Amino acid sequence: QMPATTSWNFHLPTRIHFGWNRLAEVGGLARETGATRVFAMVGRSFLARVGGEAGVVELLAPLAVTIFAEVEENPSIATVDGAAALCRASGAGVIVAIGGGSVLDAAKGVALLQTNDGSIRDYLDQVKKPTRRGLPLIAVPTTAGTGSEVTPFAVITNPEKNTKPAIAFPQSFPDHALVDPELTVGMPREIAVSTGLDAFTQSLEGFWSTRATEMTRAMSFRSIVLLWRHLEAACLDGDRAAIEQVALGSVIGGAQMGIIGNTALHPLSYPLTLGHSLRHGLACVIYAPAFLRFNAPALGPWFDDLAAVLGVSGPEHFADALTAKMERLGAPTRLSQIGVVRAELPEIVRTGVGGSTAANPRPLTPDDILKVLEGML
Ligand code: NAD
């Protein structure tokens, strides 16, 4: 049996502000940094919500605002480098990022490049390490979510290599995370489903990770329970109370992930996103039922506590219930459903092993992964 690591440290450098209608506080937080100019990286949906650029300017007044609203989904190296140059030219002293994980991740890259030279590629390729903290960053998620607002991770797509490497420097935690559930109200269903299931997978991975500590496991436990109970009402009915619980589950789960990272599932998502255009969260959770079964022998009594609260009898039943929930949410549950054929599985395994794979609770070889994936066709 594998208990949580009993010797641990916990330090989350990000200050979290959670609650309805707290978006209004973002200008004050930006002013607190002492900056007079702000670089606002905003998602297109947020821009539309506030009625265009004038709405962003008003939100951040009296600071002088430069707006960048060109971050694509799964942001590329070129986007981050381009935005970093514009930020530098603007003379901004603080960055406010309001959007999904893509916008928040891109903003972390931009912040880092204001005080450290080179291209974000140098840091992704680990040719360079930052020597200084980036520009102050205030992260405001509009999905629930990636948890990016409370993690040091920034996943940036390298189109030439067709990979999604990440930076994870202690300097890359946002200074503030402002989580206002209102911003996630009205998300299109498929985005709500995908981002909610991303949060769920992150917490499931955190819960069973060999890097889990008692502290992080308390957080992943609570996050899993909140998401399990409220995802459907939030995504399918737009229920406001459920939406709040999902936003909460997302940020709590993100906070533990920022400390301990993921396990085998997240890296395996990248080939599905890059090769089959599957949304990030769906590409993560699709593996969850099969890995619940694979990992079952390594799940100790701490897992029984979770099963009891969720009302499932064990990993097998949990996997069945999760598959049923995914079906109700309209998420794919088999690889063949998204067009994956047997012949490409070895390549998915080859590119789907990452730094966090080793934290999987049951040690696994590429051959083991291949067998799991074959069972998912
Ligand atoms: P996203 O940011 O890519 O956004 C997906 C789509 O949803 C976009 O078209 C966006 O405009 C739209 N959108 C965002 N908020 C909306 C809202 N409130 N209403 C309507 N539309 C909205 O999606 P995401 O899932 O939040 O982020 C995914 C990215 O984050 C991936 O690149 C993934 O690799 C990365 N990620 C990062 C971390 C981390 O810790 N840094 C963790 C998980 C994932």
Residues whose N, C-alpha, C, O or C-beta is under 5 A from the ligand:
A	BS01	NAD	G43 R44 S45 E73 N74 P75 G100 G101 S102 V103 D105 T142 T143 T146 G147 S148 T151 F153 A154 V155 L183 T184 G186 M187 P188 I191 T195 H280
